[in-house]
């Protein structure tokens, strides 16, 4: 009875409703978790979209001399920054200067860039001398890290390396106007033209960016320099910063005027991406080194010479053609003297001709002198980081001379060797009569006999002044067409004549 009463207190409909209610509770909890995750995902997406809308900041490091490789790298990086809709491009500079044509290529890319460009001389201890000063003045924002400097923007005299340009002479200086020679006046005029052109160029950049144009002109004419603190005080740069994050914080909210209009920077929390040089930049940096270009040029010429002298080797010709074309490609990017290049080719031609012509070293010595002089004159600038050192020139010249004279010695030995093939090799050779007897022939002079003999493993028709028995050994003394003149092999000994 008690058991039945207990069962009655727990009716079945109530138990079923409890079990059916549990799945709905789990479903509500699962939906609540999904909603929370969806809200979190949408919040992250909104933050990412906001960061994307702000735009990232790209850093373009430029270290070393301004060269065709660095100009190509900066130009392509600015184009990439524009394609990726970056809000700012920072050119991190540390350069002693460089080539004028490469500098102007970078400045043209900066002036035409739709993305604001900030030139930042960093890290501490870096500099932006010579060509770097022009790039700083051309940038939309100029900044320096503590312990850096810029200036010394005087263009270096083009011409033979090591020759300093004379100071321009002024008419009011006593004792210098009438005594100057036409050559000195011409050189002074050329120098003055270069300095005036460079001063006008940097003055125009300073006026475009609202910076100190007077000091910029002094940097060109007097080669003066400034530290970071002095540059900020004299309105040469816009601000100083410790590093790139500090620069981003100080540029936040600044309005910059570019080729496409004004841009307001929001760099405080922007993503910073560094563009590293790719394989193309590294390749250009290697091949445009004047030492490498000269070596490639030399290897190419000697490779082609070896292939033409010994057809069929293939490898020297292929390697020589590739090296020659790469070397010429590098030279067309560099400021070269075509006179020096012509002397290099002339010197190599003389060294090659020495291997074929019996000039007893005259062409070889002239080739060495022409090659060395051309290598010294090849690079037509005194910019830091350019020019071919004397040890490199001496090593390449000595290696070329040794190679050519080594080949010449082999050619000379080959000319002195006796002939071992052809009709000339038959004279003096021995043979054996294969006829029963060398009989007198009709139509021949009295005492002359004609027959057959085996010489060098071949049957030859021979003629002798006396009959010879079969198996007799003979020696060839001459040839007339297909007829050989022979004598007995013992005849010279009997007559006492040395063979």
Order of alpha helices (4+ residues) and beta strands (2+ residues): alpha-alpha-beta-alpha-beta-alpha-beta-beta-alpha-beta-beta-alpha-alpha-beta-alpha-beta-alpha-beta-beta-beta-alpha-alpha-alpha-alpha-alpha-alpha-beta-beta-beta-beta-beta-beta-alpha
